[in-house]
């Protein structure tokens, strides 16, 4: 059954290779215009998931749909609707950048192909190199050309597998900015990456996989779910009596004093911070400033992986 509210919908999607279960009962609903991250270690099922959704592999069980078309039934239509940047994109080294794109554009039946080629080569900074053989291109230039190829036919859904892998910082930044620009234009993007800072910056939501789905939410909500929210009160000096005063409030879960800082785990800082500030000031605290302790997505990822390995090894 297809969920018409989602551009991408999977239900109990699974894929086995012999006795190895690569993707285990994956259920997702991805909205139009969303940048959706697939995170996980090598062998977690990220690339297999992309290949299933791109109709390059058939599911062992379960179902998936892209833009209303069913994987395994409407595969040709799905391939027309998507763009794919694999981790190791194959380009024709003996052809120029322009010739590479013209070849793929003809395969997709792209209208006004010359205009499309110019548009994306200019956007990605390759227009002045359009007549050069791709075999002379750097890794970053080849990656940008592969992105142009994936977008040439204006797909509804774009799959990017490690788009900034092995790129120098300048090229990686250009690719990230390009992805952000595509997001602003309503393109649905599925991003597979090991770069957790990149995922944190670009993705509306992320799915953390390790064969099966470990967690699914926005990066900020995953941080809050796993670590809660902690407010840091920076004081001129701390006193031992501050801690019991704060712990009297029902919405305070934990208090820790570190040098001239008090770290408070609190349910809803936006609502309760004024109450805590007032209590500290009345107790004689001189508050220099207040901030929120921010966990990185990497911390969330490692916590989920550790819990997953514990379950697998029977330690939890």
Secondary structure, 3 states (H helix, E strand, C coil): CCCCCCCEEEEEEEEEECCEEEEEEEEEEECCCCEEEEECCCCCCHHHHHHHHCCCCCCCEEEEEECCEECCCCHHHHHHHEEEECCCCCCCCCCEHHHHHHHHHHHHCCCCHHHHHHHHHHHCCCHHHCCCEHHHCCHHHHHHHHHHHHHCCCCCEEEEECCCCCCCHHHHHHHHHHHHHHHHCCCEEEEECCCHHHHHHHCCEEEEECCCEEEEECHHHHHHHHHCCEEEEEECCCCCHHHHHHHCCCCEEEEEEECCEEEEEECCHHHHHHHHHHHHHHCCCCEEEEEEECCCHHHHHHHHHHHHHHHHCCCC
